[in-house]
Amino acid sequence: MSECEKEEALNLQREFEWVLHQEVHTALHQIHQILVECARRFPVYLYGHDNSQNQDKFVLSVPAEQLKCAVTLTGDSITHADITFRVQRQQNTSFRTAIQTDNPWKLQQVQDAANHLQQAIHHIDDVPKHYKFKSSDEVLHILGNILGSLQRGRTSLIVPRKKAIDDLMKSRNMKSLSPNLPEDLAISFYLQSHKLIFAVYQLSNNHGQMKFDMTHAECSVPWLNEVLMLFTVGLQLCQQIKDKICVFSQYKDFTVGSRPSSPLTN
């Protein structure tokens, strides 16, 4: 190896150690700040912030009075709703039901996303502030944990779980309705990206073939928009430092072996 190549290798080694010992911690601190800001906007108790009593009121409707729903969203639950919709098979018949405060409708997506966000924050908290990383693999393992939690949390809010019509009709949330719906009707509240969606499902027997019609209305939820934006920024920052570490991971002999070893728990 020439002197020039030795110098270049030494400079790369120095930059690698600087990234491991300085830049990674700076990036983790920035990501942590973003995620705590995200936690502050969640309508549940999360990382010392309690917004579980925050209330938002929305009206979801579609033209021609086919469907109308006035809801109160408190924390991660619909605590009140006045629901009116027309029955497809009898266009002149409207059905009315309600959700009362003592039996709220739970939006599980909010709690799922909050749990994943909490996990991501804990993965960063588990790294001591002055810990000396010894290899790119060690850093990539931690960043992979954070990225995984953030991706799952963001997906919880963007992609609602699909349920069979039977499961919808038998869900425990249907018991929140007063009066109960007939057996061939079901409703659903769910989140999709920054929107709250209210859907009505009507089952019918068409010459022995069971089919169902769906009508839905939606509205934008301001805190959801902010939470998704912060999830995205956290993911981008995490991916940026991961990409930088991946460049160094190509050099398999780049480790900080001369430093004392101290196991890091995740």
Secondary structure, 3 states (H helix, E strand, C coil): CCHHHHHHHHHHHHHHHHHHHHHHHHHHHHHHHHHHHHHHHCCCEECCEECCCCEEEEEEEEHHHCEEEEEEEECCEEEEEEEEEEECCEEEEEEEEEECCCCCEECHHHHHHHHHHHHHHHHHHCCCCCCCCCEHHHHHHHHHHHHHHHHHHHHHHHCCCCCCHHHHHHCHHHHHEECCCCCCEEEEEEEECCEEEEEEEEEEEECCEEEEEEEEEEEECHHHHHHHHHHHHHHHHHHHHHHHHHHHHCCCCCECCCCCCCCCCC
